[in-house]
Amino acid sequence: MTGPASVRRAARAGAVRVRGGVIPRPETLRCAGERVGAGTARPAGCRRQPAAADTSAIGSDMRLRAKVLASGTAAVLATTLGACSGDEGQPVGTVRVASSLGPGEGALNLVTLPGYIENGGSDPRVDWVTPFQERTGCKVGLKVVGTVQEMTEVMQKKSRRYDGVAAPPEVAGQLIESKDVAPVNPGLIDGYRKLEPRLRNLLKRGKTVYGVPYVWGTNLLMYDTRSVQPAPTSWAALFDPDQARRYSGRLVMRDSPLTIAEAALYLRSKRRKLGIKDPYSLTRRQLDAAARVLAEQRPHVKMYWGLPADPVSAFAGGEAAVGQVWPYQVDVLSRAGKPVQGVAPSEGVTGWMNAWMIGARAEHPNCMYQWLQWTISPDVQQQIAEWSGVAPANPQACGGDRLRAAFCNAYHVGDRDYLDKVIFAHTPSRQCGTGDGAAKGRRDCTDYAEWTKAWYEATKGGKRMP
């Protein structure tokens, strides 16, 4: 989903335009009205913005070097990663885990959705690509895709040999199943064990790791405190027919098939006989029930949002009353003085994680491992968190003079008790039991294609997918 052109331009410029004014992006609210650069004095409590001209310290704790797991012999260094993925006798597409790193190949080709890699093109102060290139000699090429479907298709195309992808949960599981990503050797990545343990386990199959956590977030309820009374405590505020009707035309929902999981979570408490355990692993009957909830809700929905700026505009302008949002929107609007409140629904909080994955046909795997190490460093994690309004996977991004304490508290960074309660998204699959609390071993669940079809039909007025 795309928003109004004015909102998109404002968002790219570092602000969100709303009726009656402009709300700055999270990273500019701290020092509103101030241009911070080298040699510029800063008022107390105002920290330097990420700047391309001030990157000498980025990754200072990283040692981009060849590293071998504790087998102890230097002879392993002779087996370079390039040989692992590029041997003439090794068929293209064979997935093998690396045992060591060789020298960088001088190039790196990545696939991403908009906003998750910045090279200074959107804002010259926000650039974690250029210093990486200067430090490693790996020239980064970006393939920016518009949808998760396009991302999946690009990575599954056998003739394309992308080195890595910043995959959201609905893509990650498909790529693992189709063997279009390679296992990751965490022992080759300095700082890997500094990442949140819960996040590290999300893309493991048995003992095999398939992704390195990059960013994460949760789905919350947000409501306008002036018009919504009493304060909602449940997903029923969005899905119960009577409550949805009360705020008809003022509901805000995220435009994603994975939103079906919130409806399923509501039904898990409302209709226990459905037997829903994992809201991301649904049988045909359970999926149909969740889709009916969404279809009944549809006449009352103001927008299904794709751009994070869209619900900010709707709530700031008084056009929305209750919505499904991320902590980003709650944080931005609250600090702008808007009358909103975020709520963790009683049925549970869902969440998502984007992770870096290595392409199964990667041409530059050594540079890819250096990129994995770079992107989880505290300073790069700070930049992506501030720029995109997401939680960093490395809680050290909240240490020292990096992220604001209020930002980290709002996103529950480093709060392991909170993380353990989040129901993290995974790719819906015919194989039940790939997520938290699911019944293991069954094969009567619905896959992501079925979820996409159900979402389209429920939220687009009953029309079928073309």
Order of alpha helices (4+ residues) and beta strands (2+ residues): alpha-beta-beta-alpha-alpha-beta-alpha-beta-alpha-beta-alpha-beta-alpha-beta-beta-beta-alpha-alpha-beta-alpha-alpha-beta-alpha-beta-alpha-beta-beta-alpha-alpha-beta-alpha-alpha-beta-alpha
